[in-house]
Structure formats: C-alpha cells, structure tokens
C-alpha cells in the first residue's frame, strides 16, 4: 500500500490558541477569529553577463500580520490610546499554538516579538452585523518557533 498524508493529520484551523504578552501579562485571546503572521522577504534584482535572466537575492525581511477578533476587548484600543495621548509605543508579543489532538504531527508554537499595531478600530457600530468584529494589521521584528510539528504517520 502506498504512503500518503491522512486527512486526520491535516491541522484544523479551529484547534489552537493565541495569547498576547503585554508588559509581562499573558492574556489568552479567546476573542480571536483569525490570525495570520507572515515573513515578507525583500529582494534585489541581480543581472550578470552570460545569463539573460534576472536573478534575485534576498536582502532582508519584515514581519507583518493581521488579526481578526470579535469586538470584545479594549486592550488594543488602550495601546493605541496610550500612544495617541503620550507618544509612548507599547510593544508586545503574540504567541500562536496549533494543537489539533486528532493529528499525529503534534503541536506547533510560534511567538512573535516586538509587535506594533498598524491600525486599530477605536469604536464601531453596525446595524447589519449580528456580531461586531474588527481587523488589525501589525508588524513585528523577531520570531521564534518554540514547538515544531513532527512527521505525520504515513500509511
């Protein structure tokens, strides 16, 4: 029988947790609907004699992300307000844990550090919405993988 990746090892998007770590305080983001953390690479074009194509070389990176949450916490508005009123930027960390108990590959824990908010909804009303939500963009400057997925059981 050939080896293949089993459906039960695909990680469910609903199985996991995310946390903010602000001034040493850890808060589970139970209101999180969606979080995506990206590393975007800066590239420079490179040309050389004897090669007609244009090559690229990675010259740096930047950390970006987006967060969709239920409109159920003031924590990010307080961070934005602190900057607006005092000019003090609050840097914080976000930790994301993928942990699907039905998968044989285990869990992955990623932590991003020195997060700054790019956009925050300060207030919201919406007659057409059953549940209020909000989207935030952010940037970060460091990342670590604390736990890595294992290899799936093939069969």
Number of C-alpha atoms within 10 A of each C-alpha: 4 5 8 10 11 13 9 14 18 14 19 14 10 11 13 16 15 20 18 20 17 16 10 9 9 13 13 14 17 13 14 18 14 14 15 11 20 12 15 12 13 12 13 11 10 10 11 9 6 6 8 8 10 9 12 12 11 10 10 10 12 13 18 20 18 18 15 16 19 16 17 13 12 12 12 16 15 14 19 22 16 14 13 11 8 8 10 12 14 17 15 19 20 22 21 21 17 21 20 20 15 14 17 18 19 18 19 17 18 17 20 21 18 14 22 19 20 13 14 17 14 12 9 9 9 9 7 7 8 7 10 14 18 17 16 16 17 16 20 22 14 14 17 11 12 12 14 13 13 11 10 16 13 11 9
